[in-house]
Amino acid sequence: MPEFRTPGVFVQELPSDNTEILAQATSITAFIGRTQRGAVNTPTRVTHFNDFQTKFGDLHPDSTISYTVRQFFQNGGGEAVILRLVEPVAPTGALGNATVAISPAHRLWMALDQFARRHLELVDADVSAGPQGSPDLAALIAQMKREAAGLEPKAAKAAAAKMIAVAEAVAPARQGDAQIAAYAAAFAVPRLMYEALKAKDNCDPALYVRYADHLTKVSAIQEKAQQAGATAEEIVALARQSVPDWVGELAEAAQQDASALDLALHVTRNLTQLLLAGWRDTFYLQAANPGAWGNSLSVTIDQDGITEAAAKKLTADLSKDDLFNLTARYAEGGKVVASERFQLLTVHPKGGDQRLDRVLERESMLLRVPSRLDGHGAALPDHAPADGTGGLGQGGWDSPPLSIETYLGNGSDQAGINALSQAATVNIVTIPPDQRAADGASYGDTPGAVYQAAAAWCAANHAMLIIDPPNDWAQKIKDGQTEQLDLADLGSFSAEQARSAAVYFPRLSGQDVRQSHMAETVFPPSGAMAGVWAATDLQAGVWKAPAGVEAALSGFSGPEVPLNDAQNGVLNPKGINCIRSFQAYGTVAWGARTLLGADDVQDDYKYISVRRLTNYIEQCLDPGLQWVVFEPNEARTWEAITQSLTSFLRRLFLQGAFAVPTAADAYFVRCDGTTTTQQDIQEGRINVLVGFAPNKPAEFIVLRLTLRAGS
């Protein structure tokens, strides 16, 4: 205690008695499913849809959550957590990361690849502009000769000349069919690369055995192209049959690209990349995460601005020959949408923080150095790659549909739904159907076992699950079978799980902006409803039921099937929350019950708002009472706990969280000798009873808390 001997004003710092319980988030929503790209089994925060696009890709037909995340933000959502899952491919368990072969032959490959692309572009333009059924093939070939004259390096120029010769040879048989001529010529590229690289004696001889087998099959396709009666469809069919999907890309390309020209280019790139992979001094990088997106990566190496002085600044063990710069680009539709540049990199063992694998792991969203086959460290080359080398991504594939095992984590507590525990906070969970239905205009169903596991996680983590209705419920309504809709269709839930879940019906109709002519599609409602919950929390509080005329849904034309009052009257008492359309209000949520909300159950947690308010209070109390851990288990501590909890509940009362008009009737806190016995004290426990009257026609909800003290 300081001594005050002289008259005056003195300032003394005193420890704070403030044990205020702080408010926590209420509407952070987790979305679980497939995306085009992004970290796997790693909950990742996004705060707007552009943020999602940057980290996980754009809207995609195979990514339901890309649509539901967009609908979440459109309807008032503020923060989401994305949990991307990828289905491993048997028998190796591979996830589909693309690889980039950094090869000295990169310049040659790029020149030929660009020439082939230009060739096909000219063909498409000529077919569109020329007389119907008779494109000017002679003019096309003349144009290609002019293009080839400017190619570098010389090997590319020679190869392009041979490619044009193939087109000239095929032309008479095709009788002016420029598409087939270009198709045959495009398939000439891998053979030309093979010959050019073999002539330099700079390729691994063992690779030729494998490559020659592919070239033999390509030759059969070229011969078919030279037959006058062959059609483009026949050639595509032969290509699909003859060239195996050994890099995981051809099958998808064949499905998405109807034209022989596009398929030819895919096959050409795949076969040529195989050859480049065997070029001596080639090393590999890997896409940062799985997906066919990695096939659109390009990497170039340069040594611009690298000097001996720059090397010595890093460490005395390095010279300028140990350093290089790396530029990575990712393109969509031919347009670069992401670019990264890293300078003064090294693969030297003493490279420290500038070693390639460490820099990419720390800073890159696009690339990684793969692990060694023996699992000991990164697979780095022996020396720095040369100036001008580079490579293109290949061999990546998108995830197949997710299995129940992948959703459940395949036995790991750090994967699947279990990975949500890595996130700091999750209040709402959505798992929309993984696949579209056969008609492409609607979605299938999420398995009941997946919903059950998610509801169990929510019950244990102060969260709630929003369930999408089964696909066949709408047809039952159309058939006049409203009574047959039953919560049992969703799966088997324990009472605790059912209190932590809610279902909305019907699904929502709207335009799919990624489909041709913006086709009408039926979407699962979970993402939009999570947005409505978030908007309600912001406007009125988590204790307000997210339903009524204020709970409007935007971005849709209306419910999949309209519901009338009589149907609503059948479904609501069952605990099925209806989505209605009213002329005056538009599409709105018209129900607010949990899965345990049926009238014949009479559970305390019948209403979503009650369950969520309880979750919120529990979520606030956990961090808000951590200070108790090292306090003595005695009356003064009990009194401090009571004051802290009372202050917290009073703030909620003043905000309108409780149903009764007076504080004395709205809540209570009990922490004294009646709740904590001598045996509890000896075992380091403090028991607290907290009761409150939520905004619903029911009695008090009572929480029993057990705190550790005196640790």
LUMZAVEX-938605 format. One record per residue (C-alpha): y negated, z, x. Coordinates in steps of 0.2 Angstrom, whole numbers, padded with zeros to 4 digits, always signed. Each point is the difference from the previous one (the first is absolute). Example, Ala and Ser with C-alpha at 12.3 -4.5 7.8 and 13.67 -1.06 7.14 Angstrom:
// LUMZAVEX-938605
+0022+0039+0062-0017-0003+0006
//
This chain:
// LUMZAVEX-938605
+0000+0000+0000-0017-0005+0008-0013+0014+0003-0017-0003-0008-0013+0010+0010-0016-0010-0001-0009-0004-0017+0002-0019-0005+0011-0013-0009+0018-0001+0007+0013-0014-0005+0018+0005+0001+0015-0012-0003+0013+0008-0011+0018-0006-0005+0001-0009-0017+0010+0008-0014+0000-0017-0008+0018-0004-0006-0005-0014-0012+0014-0011-0007-0006-0018+0002+0003-0015-0012+0013-0012+0005+0003-0019-0005+0008-0003-0016+0003-0019-0001+0006-0007+0017+0014-0012-0006+0015-0005+0010+0007-0018-0002+0017-0003+0006+0008-0017+0002-0001-0017+0010-0015-0008+0008-0003-0015+0011-0003+0011+0015-0005+0017+0006+0008+0016+0007+0017+0004-0007+0004+0017-0007-0017+0006+0005-0012+0006-0014-0016-0009+0003-0017+0004-0008-0010-0014-0008-0016+0002-0009-0003-0017-0008+0010-0016-0003-0008-0009+0015+0006+0015+0011+0018-0004-0007-0002-0018+0003-0004+0003+0019+0014+0012+0003+0014-0006-0012-0005-0018-0005-0006-0009-0016+0008-0002-0017+0017-0006+0001+0014-0004-0013+0013+0010+0010-0012+0015+0002-0002+0009-0017-0011+0013+0007-0012-0012+0007-0005-0003-0019+0001+0018-0005-0011+0006+0014-0013-0013-0005+0002+0006-0018-0002+0018+0005-0017-0003+0009-0006-0011-0015+0003+0014-0012-0009+0014+0010+0012+0005+0014-0008+0006+0015+0013+0004+0013+0018-0007+0002+0014+0004+0012+0011-0016+0004+0018+0003+0004+0008-0016+0006+0019-0002-0001+0010-0013+0008+0018-0004-0004+0011-0001+0016+0011-0015+0002+0018+0003+0003+0009+0001+0012-0013+0004+0013-0012+0009-0011-0014-0012+0006-0017+0001-0009-0007-0017+0004-0013+0002+0013-0006-0017+0007+0001-0002+0019-0012-0010+0011+0007-0008+0016-0014+0000+0013+0005-0016+0009-0008-0011+0014+0004-0015-0011-0012+0006-0014-0013-0013+0003+0013-0014-0001+0007+0007-0016-0017+0003-0008-0005-0018+0004+0015-0007-0008+0000+0012-0015-0018-0004-0004+0004-0019+0002+0014+0002-0012-0011+0009-0013-0013-0013+0002+0013-0014-0003+0006+0008-0016-0018+0003-0006-0004-0019+0003+0016-0004-0010-0005+0010-0014-0018-0007+0000+0008-0018+0001+0012+0003-0014-0014+0006-0011-0012-0014+0004+0011-0015+0002+0007-0012-0014+0012+0009-0011+0018+0000+0008-0006-0010+0015-0010+0010+0013-0007-0009+0015+0012+0006+0013-0006-0013+0013-0017+0008-0001+0007+0017+0001+0009-0004+0016-0015-0008+0007-0010+0016-0004+0014+0011+0008-0001-0010+0016-0019+0003+0001+0003+0019-0002+0014+0000+0013-0011-0008+0013-0011+0016+0001+0015+0012+0002+0001+0012+0015+0011+0004+0010+0008-0016+0005+0017+0005-0006-0007+0003-0017-0008-0018+0000+0017-0008+0005+0009+0010-0013-0012-0005-0014+0002-0018+0005+0019+0002-0002-0003+0008-0017-0010-0015-0006+0014-0011+0006+0012+0009-0011-0012-0004-0015-0001-0018+0005+0019-0001+0001+0002+0008-0017-0014-0010-0009+0009-0017-0003+0015+0010-0009-0012+0010-0010-0010-0015-0006-0016+0009+0001+0005+0017-0004-0012+0010+0011+0007+0017-0005+0018-0003+0005-0006-0009+0016-0011+0015+0005+0015+0012-0005+0011-0009+0013-0014+0000+0013-0003+0019-0002+0018+0003+0003-0002-0009+0017-0011+0014+0007+0014+0013+0005+0010-0014+0009-0016-0005+0009-0003+0018+0005+0017+0002+0006-0001-0016+0011-0017+0005+0007+0005+0017+0005+0017-0005+0006-0008-0012+0011-0010+0013+0009+0016+0010+0003-0009+0016-0006+0010+0005-0015+0016+0011+0000+0015-0012+0000+0010+0012-0011-0012-0003-0014+0003-0019-0001+0018+0003-0007-0007+0009-0015-0015-0012-0002+0010-0016+0002+0010+0006-0015-0015+0001-0011-0007-0017+0007+0017-0008-0006-0003+0006-0017-0019-0006+0000+0006-0017+0006+0011-0001-0016-0015+0003-0010-0010-0013+0009+0013-0013-0002+0000+0004-0019-0019-0003+0000+0003-0017+0008+0011-0006-0015-0010-0010-0012+0008+0007-0015-0002+0019+0005-0013+0010-0011-0010+0014+0006+0010+0012-0011+0016-0005+0009-0007+0003+0017-0007+0017-0005+0018+0005-0007+0008-0006+0017-0013+0010+0010+0004+0016-0010+0019-0003+0002-0001-0005+0018-0013+0011+0009+0005+0018-0001-0012+0014-0005+0002+0007+0018-0018+0006+0000-0002+0006-0017-0014-0012-0005+0008-0016-0005+0007+0006-0017-0016+0007-0006-0010-0016+0006+0013-0010-0010-0003+0010-0015-0019+0000+0000-0003-0018+0007+0007-0014-0011-0005-0014+0012+0011-0007+0014-0015+0000+0011-0003+0019+0000+0018+0003+0002+0001-0012+0015-0014+0010+0008+0008+0017-0002+0016-0007+0007-0009-0007+0015-0009+0016+0004+0015+0010-0001+0011-0011+0011-0014-0002+0013-0003+0019+0000+0018+0002+0004-0002-0011+0015-0016+0009+0006+0009+0017-0001+0011-0006+0014-0014-0006+0012+0000+0011+0016-0014+0013+0001+0000+0002-0019-0002+0017-0007-0001+0007-0018-0013+0009-0011+0004+0005-0017-0010+0000-0017-0006+0018-0003+0010+0001-0016+0013-0010-0010-0003-0015-0010-0002-0019+0000-0019+0003+0003+0005+0002+0019+0005-0019+0001-0019-0004-0002-0004+0010+0016-0007-0009+0016-0002+0008+0017-0009-0007+0015-0002+0007+0017-0015-0002+0012-0008+0008+0015-0018-0003-0004-0011+0012+0009+0014+0009+0010-0005+0005+0018+0007+0010+0014-0014+0013-0004+0005+0001-0018+0018+0004+0005-0005+0013+0013-0010+0009-0013+0016+0003-0010+0010+0006+0014+0003-0004+0018+0017-0006-0003-0005-0015-0009-0007-0017+0005-0008-0014-0010+0017-0009-0001+0006+0015-0010-0012-0002-0013-0002-0011-0015-0009-0002-0017+0009-0002-0017-0007-0008-0016+0010+0001-0016-0004-0009-0016+0008+0001-0017-0003-0014-0012+0002-0003-0019+0000-0017-0007-0006-0007+0017-0015+0012+0001-0001+0014+0012-0002+0016-0009+0003+0013+0013-0003-0001+0019+0002+0012+0014-0004-0001+0019+0005+0012+0013-0007-0001+0018+0006+0006+0017+0018+0002-0006+0015+0003+0012+0019+0001+0000+0000+0009+0017+0010+0017-0001-0016+0009+0006-0011-0008-0012-0004+0016-0009-0009-0001-0017-0003-0019+0003+0018-0004+0000+0004-0013-0013+0012+0009-0011-0011+0016-0001-0016-0010-0004+0009-0010-0014+0008+0016-0007-0017+0009+0000-0012-0014-0006+0008-0015-0007+0004-0003-0018+0009-0016+0004+0011+0002+0015+0013+0011+0009+0010-0001+0016+0019+0001-0006+0011+0013+0007+0013-0004+0013+0017-0003-0006+0007+0016+0008-0014+0010-0009-0008+0006+0016-0019-0005-0001-0009-0016-0004+0007-0017+0005-0014-0005+0012+0001-0015+0012+0000+0002+0019-0017-0007+0002-0015-0005-0009+0001-0016-0011-0010-0015+0007-0017-0006-0006+0002-0012-0014+0017+0006-0006+0003+0005-0018+0011-0001-0015+0002-0001-0019+0009+0012-0012+0017-0005-0006+0015+0008-0008-0008+0012-0012+0005+0002-0018-0005+0009-0015+0010+0014-0007+0013-0003-0012+0000+0009-0017+0001+0019+0003+0016+0010-0003+0001+0017-0008+0006+0006+0017-0016-0006+0008-0011+0008-0013+0009+0016+0003-0002-0001+0019+0018-0005+0005+0003+0019+0004-0016+0003+0010-0013+0013-0005-0013-0011+0008+0004-0016-0009-0001-0007-0018-0008+0012-0013+0002+0015+0012-0012-0008+0012-0014+0004-0013+0001+0018+0008-0009-0007+0015-0016-0003-0010-0013+0014+0000-0001-0001-0019+0008-0010-0014-0004+0005-0018+0007-0015-0010+0015-0011+0004+0004-0018-0006+0015-0010+0004-0002-0017-0010+0015-0012-0002+0004-0008+0016+0005-0017-0006-0007-0012-0013+0012-0005-0015+0009-0017+0000-0015-0008-0010-0012+0005+0014-0013+0005-0014+0006+0018-0001+0008+0014+0011+0017+0008+0000+0003+0019+0000+0000+0013+0013+0017+0009+0001+0001+0017-0009+0007+0008+0016-0016-0005+0009-0011+0008-0013+0011+0015+0000-0002+0003+0018-0019-0004-0001-0002+0013-0014+0010+0013+0010-0012-0003+0015-0015+0001-0012+0006+0017-0007+0002+0007+0017-0017-0006+0006-0013+0003-0014+0000-0018-0005+0004-0011-0015+0010-0016-0002-0006-0014-0012+0015-0010-0006-0001-0018-0005+0010-0004-0017+0016-0010+0000-0002-0018-0001+0011-0001-0016-0011+0012-0010-0012-0013-0005+0014-0011-0008+0006+0015-0010-0017+0002-0007+0000-0019-0005+0017+0002-0008-0006+0015-0010+0010+0012+0009-0014+0013+0005+0012+0015-0004+0012-0006+0014-0013+0003+0014+0006+0015+0009-0005+0010+0015+0018+0000+0005-0002-0018+0005-0011+0005+0015+0014+0011+0008+0006+0018+0001-0013+0013+0004+0000+0019+0001-0013+0009-0010-0010+0003+0016+0000-0018+0004-0004-0005-0017-0015+0011+0000-0006-0010+0015+0001-0017-0007-0007-0011-0014+0003-0017-0007-0012-0013-0008+0005-0014-0012-0001-0015-0002-0004-0010+0016-0016-0009+0002-0003-0019-0001-0013-0008+0012-0003-0015+0010+0009-0001+0017-0014-0007+0012+0013-0005+0013+0010-0011-0012-0004-0018-0005-0012-0002-0014-0002+0020+0000+0016+0001-0010+0001+0015-0013+0011+0013+0008+0006+0017-0007-0004+0014+0012+0007+0018+0002-0014+0012-0006+0003+0014+0013-0014-0006+0012-0013-0003-0013+0004+0017-0008-0001+0009+0016-0018-0007+0001-0004+0006-0017+0006+0018+0005-0011-0001+0015-0015-0006-0010+0003+0014-0013+0001+0013+0014-0016-0006+0007-0009+0000-0016+0007+0015-0009+0012+0009+0011+0019+0001+0003+0001+0011-0016-0005-0014-0011+0014-0010-0008-0001-0018+0007+0001-0008-0018-0011-0006-0014-0014-0012-0001-0008+0005+0017+0017-0004+0008-0003-0019+0000+0010-0012+0010-0009-0015+0008+0007-0016+0008+0013-0004-0014+0000-0010-0016+0009+0014-0009+0017+0008-0002+0016-0011+0001+0004+0005-0018-0013+0007-0012+0004+0017-0007-0005+0006-0018-0003+0018-0006+0018+0001-0007+0008-0005+0017-0012+0012+0009+0006+0013-0012+0018-0002+0005-0003-0002+0019-0013+0014+0003+0011+0014-0007+0014-0005+0012-0012+0002+0015-0003-0019+0003-0018-0003+0003-0007-0016-0009-0012-0012+0006-0010-0007-0015-0012-0014-0003-0015+0003-0012-0013-0013-0004-0014+0013+0003+0006+0007+0016+0012-0012+0008+0016+0005+0009+0001+0019+0001+0013+0013+0005+0005+0009-0017+0011+0014+0006+0000+0014+0013+0017+0008+0001+0013+0003+0013+0018-0004-0001+0003+0017-0007-0013-0003-0013+0011-0003-0015-0005+0010-0016+0018+0007-0001-0001+0008+0018-0016+0010-0001-0002+0002+0019-0015+0008+0008-0003-0016+0010+0001-0012-0015-0017-0007+0005-0004-0010+0016-0017+0009+0001+0009+0017+0000+0012-0005+0014-0013-0007+0010-0012+0014-0002+0014+0012+0006+0004-0011+0014-0019+0000+0005-0001+0019+0000+0016+0002+0010-0006-0013+0012-0016+0009+0003+0007+0017+0001+0012-0005+0014-0013-0004+0014-0013+0012-0008+0011+0016+0003+0006-0004+0017-0012+0013+0007+0012+0014-0008+0013-0004+0013-0006+0012+0013-0008+0013-0011+0008+0017-0003+0010+0001-0016-0011+0014-0008-0012+0003-0015-0015-0008+0009+0009-0016+0003+0006+0000-0018-0018+0002-0006-0006-0014+0011+0013-0011-0007-0005+0004-0018-0018-0003+0004+0003-0017+0008+0012-0006-0014-0012+0007-0014-0015-0009+0008+0011-0016+0001+0005+0001-0018-0017+0004-0006-0007-0016+0007+0014-0010-0009-0005+0010-0016-0018-0005+0001+0005-0018+0003+0009+0000-0017+0018+0000+0007+0006+0014-0012+0002+0000-0019-0008+0016-0005-0019+0004+0000+0000+0017+0010+0006+0002+0017+0010+0016-0004+0011-0010-0012+0000-0016+0011+0009+0007+0016+0006+0016+0009+0005+0005+0018+0012+0014+0004+0003+0006+0018+0003+0018+0002+0014+0013+0001+0008-0006-0017+0003-0017+0007+0004+0005+0018+0013+0014+0003+0003+0010+0015+0015-0010+0004-0011-0016-0001-0012+0009+0012+0014+0003+0012+0006-0018+0000-0018-0007+0002-0002-0007-0017-0015+0001-0012+0003-0005-0018-0014-0007-0011+0000-0004-0018-0013-0014-0006-0001-0005-0018-0012-0012-0009-0002-0008-0017+0000-0019+0003-0008-0012-0012+0014-0002-0012+0007+0010-0015+0011+0012+0009+0000+0017+0008-0003+0005+0018+0008-0009+0015+0005+0013+0012+0003-0004+0019+0008+0013+0011-0005-0002+0018+0009+0008+0015-0011+0001+0016+0006+0006+0017-0011+0013+0008-0001+0010+0016+0008-0013+0010
//
